[in-house]
Amino acid sequence: MTAYDVDVLPSRDIPDEDRSGRLVAGRYRILRLLGRGGMGAVWLAVDCVLARTVALKESMRSRVCTGDGADDPQLREARAACAISHPGVVQVHDLVTDGGRRWIVMEALTGHTLAETVQWRGPLSVTHAVDLGLRLLEALQAVHGCGLVHGDVKPGNVHLTASGRPVLTDFGLAIGSGSRAWQDGGYVVGSPAHTAPEVVRSGVRTPASDLFALGSTLYYAVEGVRPFQAGDPVATTFAVLHDSPDPALGGAPLGQVVDGLLDKDPARRLRAEDAYTWLKEIESELTWSSVDPLDPADAASC
């Protein structure tokens, strides 16, 4: 099964009809719907030329923008994802136009999102969460190394493939580091529960704001609830700005990393390299503690 989370903005003009069987750009045959939201709809399809399955993300806009792409969200998203070559970042194959809409052609991911996994199976084990944190940090460092900020790190945009590979998806809000976040009606576009306080105040996204979102995502992974969730977007934003969540895992080593990423002050927030080092140390301790002690007979033969 493949799942994609695309629910960021209020839906505008994505039609509700079933597109199964439609041939897009004379090449991609739609099989079924994978997910629908304000940023678009994602469909499972088969590439009739290369005989492989792909995911098609359909633009929410009914017109195709022209020019340098500054006003074209699909073109921005495709360019952002294509700039990054990393196994932890969703791969974009192409951007095509059909029926007056943009369609991003992406790799089809097996498995489920982190949000679905926690909802259906409960919080992750510490071992699994540490591995997830390390791999997402590697993916984010690749993103930031290209001068970009993802802008919407959250459990619904972290895909856990059937092989165990975490993949960061949905670069629809990706922008250059230090740029102002996209706004809609004066509000910062994104997921309030995972938006860093400084982004709410200034509208500027940086690598540090992605790290806050990573902390919020890992908190959800190990606790099964969001650190900041107050029922509606306005109350949730107020909680992000002013409230302190219960310590993750009761202050255990992994919990300290998560809490450090959730520091409201970006100057004090745990840096990516420090978080990575700390998680590697925890991983090493977990590996050592899982090794069975030597049997006396084995020890005598050493």
N, C-alpha and C positions, 0 to 999 in steps of 0.2 A: 504493500500500500504506500502511496505517496501523499504527503500533506504539505500544504503551504499556507502561511498566515499572511494575509494581505489587508487586514482590517486596521487602517490608520486614519483615514479621512471619511467624512460622511459621503455615502455613495451618491454619485451625481447622475451619470447616464450610462452605466453598464447595463445592458439589456438582460432580462432574466431568462430568455429562451435557451433551450438546450442546443448547443452547437455540435453535438456528437455527429460524426460523419462528414463535417464540413472540411473542405480542402483549403488550407490557408497558403497564400502565395504560390499556389500551384505545386506545393511540395509537402506540406505538413497536414496529415489527416488526423483530425481531432477524435479522440476516443471517448473521453469523459471529463467531467468537471472535477478539479482537485480542491479548489478553494475560491471564495469570492469575498471581496471587501471593497472599501472605498477607493483604494489605489488601483483596483482592477480585478480581473478574474484570471485564474490560472487553470490551464487545461492540460491533461495528459494527451500526447499525440505521438504519431509515428512519422519519422522522416522517411518519406517514400523513396528518396534517392539513396540514402546511406543505410536504410533498413534498421534504424535504431529508434528507441523511444526517447522522447524529449518532453520538456514542459514548455508550454506557451503561455506567456503572461500578456493578456490583452489590455491595452490602454483604456483608462476610464474616459478619455477624451474622444469625441466623435470626429475631431479634425486632426490632421497631421500638421504639426508646426514646421516652419521653414526657418532658414537662417543658420546661426551657429549652434543652435540647440539650447540656448539659455532659457527658452520658454517651453521646452519640450521635456517633460519628466521622464518619458520612456528612453529618450536618447541619452539624457544625463545618467539614468540608472545603468543602461547598457555600457556606456563608456566607463563609468566608475568601476563596475564589476570586471570589465575587460582589462582594466589597468592593473589588476592584481592577479598574480599567478600563485596560488597556494591551495593545497588540498582541503583546507578548512574554510574556503570561500567558494560559494556556488559558481560554477563555470557557465559563462554566457557564450553561446555558439554564434548567434546572429541576431540582427534586428531587421524585421521585414515590415512591409506595409501591405495591408489588404483590407478592402471594404472601408477605406478612409480612416483606419486605425493602425496604430503601431502594435507590433507583436514582438516581444522579446523571446528568443529561442534559448532555453537553458537546459542544462543537464537534468534528467529526471531522477529525483532522489527517492530511494527506498526508505522504509522506516517511518518514523513519526517525529513530530516536533517535541521539544522538551516540555512544552506546555501540556501536550496530549499525554506524554509519558508519565508525568507527575500526576495528572488528573486521573489517569486510569490505574496506575500501579503504585502511587504514593511517592514520597521523597526518595531521592537517590541515596545510595550508601556513601559513606565518606570516601571510600576508595574510588568509586565511580565519579563522585563530584570533584575530587582532586584532579583526576585525569581530564575531566571535562574542562575545569578551570585552566589547566596547562594548555590544552589544545586551543581553547578560545583566545587565550592570551597570545599564542603564536599567530593565530589568524588576525587578531587585531593589530599586532605589531607589523604584520605584512600590509594591512590596510593603512596604518599610520605612516609606514615607511614610504608609501606612495603619495604622501601629502594629503590623504583623505581622512575624513571622519565618517564612520558608518551612520551614526545619528539615530538608529532605532534598534539597538541591541535589546532583545527581550526574549522570554522563553518561546514565544511563537515564531521567532525568527532564527532560532537555533534548531537545526534539524539533526536528529540522531539516526544515522543510516543503519541499515540492517547489519552492516559489517562493523558497526561501532564507531564509525568516523563522524565526529560532530562537524556540521557545516553551517557557516553563517550565511543566511540568505537575505533577500530583499534589500537592495541598495537604493530604493526609491527616494530616501531622504539623505543619501550620501552627499557631502559637500567638502570643499577644501577646508583644511584645518584653520580655525580662527575666523571662519565665515559665519554670517548670520543664518540662523535656522530658517527654514521655510515657514511662513505664517499663513493662517487662514482666518480672516475676520479679526486680525489683531492678536490671535493666539498662536503660540508655537505649535507647529504640526508635529505630532509624534504620540508616544504613549505616556501619559502623565505619570503613571506609577514608576516609570523607568527613566524619567527625564531629570537630569542633574539640576540642583537648585540654581547654579549660576546661569544655566541656559534659560530657566524661567525668568530670571531677573534681567539678563542682558540680551538674550536671544542669540548668543555666540556659542558655537559648538567647537570643542577642542578634543584632542585625544583623552584628556582627563575626564571629560563628560561621558565618553564611551566607557571608561573604566568604572564610573559610577553605575552606569547601566549594567555593566558586567557584574558588579557587586550585587545589584538588585536581582539579576537573573540567577546568580549562584545562591542567593538567599532563598529564592523560590525553590531552587532545585533541592536544597537540603532541609528546608522547613515546610515546604508544601503550601506556603502562603506568600503573598507579596509583602515586602517590608513596609510599603506605604500603599494602603488601599482603604479608601473612606467612602465608598459607595458611588460617588459621582466624580467627574473629572475635576471640578473646582475644588471640592473637599480633598481629593487626593493630592492635587497640587499644593494645597495648604499644608498637608501632612509632610510632603517632601521638603517644603521650606522650613517647617518649624518642629516637627515631631521626630522623636528618636525611636526606632523599632526595638523590640526585644533583641538582645544579643544573639547572633546566629549560633546555633549549637551550644548555647549556654556558655560561650566564651572559650570553647575548645580551640586548639590550634587552627583548624580550618575556619572556624567561626571568626577568629581574630583577623584572618586575611579578608574574609567577606566584610566584616565591620570596617576594616581599614579602607576598603574600596568605597564604602558608603559614607565616608567622611564628607560632611556638607561643604567643607572648605577645600577647594581644589588644590590649594597650596600644601595642605596637610594630607591630602588623600594619598593612599598607597600608590606608588609608581608601578608601572608595568613590570620593570625589571626586578623590583623588590618583591612584588607579589609572586612572580615566577620563581624566584630563588626560594622563597618561603614554602611555596607549594611543592617544589622539588624536594625540600628537606622533609616535609610531611610524607611525601610519597616514599622516600627512602626509609623513613621510620616505619611506615605501614608494611613495606616489603620485608624489612628485617623482622618485625614482630610476627609475620605470617610464616616464617621459616621454623620448622619443627626442630627442637633441640636434638643434638646427636644422641643416639642410643649409646649406652656405656660400651657395648661391644664394638660399635662403629668407632667410638673415640679411641679405644685401645688399639685399633688397627691403623690409626692415622700415623 
